[in-house]
Amino acid sequence: MTTLTGTSVAAAHVAGAVANLFSWGIVEGHNISMSEASIKAFLIRGAKRNPALSYPNREWEYGALDLYETFLRLREAR
């Protein structure tokens, strides 16, 4: 694994994560009422956070994207 930074990389990864969530929710029928607001809430709940920081903040917003954790939280909510 490697670490990449910057908005160009972040935008592509978040777009892919959102596409995965929409596919899971709407296409596969797990949450057909899924909206942009619910996607944002799911991603925020699953984000990795540094306990030494307060969130949201200017540098990390709500934390680092963690799609695996997002799906784990979705499974718990069902």
LOPA-837713 format. One record per residue (C-alpha): residue number from 1; residue in three letters; x, y, z. Coordinates in pm, 1 decimal, m for minus. Last residue first. Layout:
REM residues N
[pt NUM,"ALA",[X,Y,Z]];
...
//
This chain:
REM residues 78
[pt 78,"ARG",[m2972.5,m273.7,936.9]];
[pt 77,"ALA",[m2762.1,m18.6,1126.0]];
[pt 76,"GLU",[m2483.3,m267.1,1202.0]];
[pt 75,"ARG",[m2448.5,m353.2,831.1]];
[pt 74,"LEU",[m2420.5,15.8,743.6]];
[pt 73,"ARG",[m2151.3,57.4,1008.7]];
[pt 72,"LEU",[m1947.5,m223.6,855.4]];
[pt 71,"PHE",[m1999.6,m67.5,511.0]];
[pt 70,"THR",[m1858.1,264.4,632.8]];
[pt 69,"GLU",[m1569.7,85.5,804.1]];
[pt 68,"TYR",[m1471.2,m71.2,470.0]];
[pt 67,"LEU",[m1512.4,263.4,293.3]];
[pt 66,"ASP",[m1262.9,438.5,520.2]];
[pt 65,"LEU",[m1218.2,797.7,400.9]];
[pt 64,"ALA",[m997.5,1000.6,633.7]];
[pt 63,"GLY",[m1154.9,1235.2,888.5]];
[pt 62,"TYR",[m1453.9,1471.3,912.9]];
[pt 61,"GLU",[m1286.0,1784.1,766.5]];
[pt 60,"TRP",[m918.8,1675.4,770.3]];
[pt 59,"GLU",[m736.0,2008.6,732.8]];
[pt 58,"ARG",[m1002.1,2265.0,817.1]];
[pt 57,"ASN",[m1156.4,2073.2,1107.9]];
[pt 56,"PRO",[m1467.9,1864.2,1162.6]];
[pt 55,"TYR",[m1366.7,1717.6,1397.6]];
[pt 54,"SER",[m1138.0,1765.4,1696.5]];
[pt 53,"LEU",[m789.7,1617.1,1685.5]];
[pt 52,"ALA",[m596.0,1392.5,1927.3]];
[pt 51,"PRO",[m838.8,1104.0,1866.1]];
[pt 50,"ASN",[m724.6,1086.5,1501.4]];
[pt 49,"ARG",[m1029.0,993.4,1297.5]];
[pt 48,"LYS",[m1105.7,727.2,1041.0]];
[pt 47,"ALA",[m1430.9,797.8,855.6]];
[pt 46,"GLY",[m1718.7,547.6,870.6]];
[pt 45,"ARG",[m1976.7,777.0,1029.8]];
[pt 44,"ILE",[m1881.0,1062.4,795.6]];
[pt 43,"LEU",[m1916.2,837.0,489.6]];
[pt 42,"PHE",[m2262.1,719.9,599.8]];
[pt 41,"ALA",[m2377.5,1078.0,668.3]];
[pt 40,"LYS",[m2255.8,1196.0,326.9]];
[pt 39,"ILE",[m2434.3,906.2,155.9]];
[pt 38,"SER",[m2750.7,987.7,354.1]];
[pt 37,"ALA",[m2741.3,1349.3,236.4]];
[pt 36,"GLU",[m2682.9,1250.7,m126.4]];
[pt 35,"SER",[m2982.9,1021.1,m109.7]];
[pt 34,"MET",[m3057.9,651.6,m49.5]];
[pt 33,"SER",[m3430.9,571.9,m74.4]];
[pt 32,"ILE",[m3363.5,235.5,m240.1]];
[pt 31,"ASN",[m3158.5,111.9,56.2]];
[pt 30,"HIS",[m3050.0,m251.9,14.1]];
[pt 29,"GLY",[m3190.9,m279.5,m339.3]];
[pt 28,"GLU",[m2879.4,m397.8,m525.2]];
[pt 27,"VAL",[m2897.7,m104.0,m767.1]];
[pt 26,"ILE",[m3010.3,148.6,m505.3]];
[pt 25,"GLY",[m2811.4,86.4,m189.4]];
[pt 24,"TRP",[m2513.3,m121.1,m297.3]];
[pt 23,"SER",[m2471.5,65.0,m625.3]];
[pt 22,"PHE",[m2517.5,401.3,m454.2]];
[pt 21,"LEU",[m2255.0,306.3,m194.4]];
[pt 20,"ASN",[m2008.5,186.1,m457.1]];
[pt 19,"ALA",[m2057.2,502.1,m664.7]];
[pt 18,"VAL",[m1999.4,713.1,m352.8]];
[pt 17,"ALA",[m1674.7,527.1,m283.3]];
[pt 16,"GLY",[m1559.1,576.4,m642.2]];
[pt 15,"ALA",[m1631.5,949.0,m623.5]];
[pt 14,"VAL",[m1448.8,963.1,m288.2]];
[pt 13,"HIS",[m1142.0,800.8,m440.1]];
[pt 12,"ALA",[m1133.8,1026.0,m745.7]];
[pt 11,"ALA",[m1185.5,1341.4,m540.6]];
[pt 10,"ALA",[m914.5,1244.3,m292.0]];
[pt 9,"VAL",[m651.8,1182.2,m559.0]];
[pt 8,"SER",[m704.9,1519.1,m723.6]];
[pt 7,"THR",[m753.3,1686.6,m384.5]];
[pt 6,"GLY",[m408.8,1598.8,m260.9]];
[pt 5,"THR",[m236.1,1308.7,m94.1]];
[pt 4,"LEU",[m130.2,954.6,m177.4]];
[pt 3,"THR",[m21.6,693.5,73.9]];
[pt 2,"THR",[99.6,357.7,m48.6]];
[pt 1,"MET",[0.0,0.0,0.0]];
//
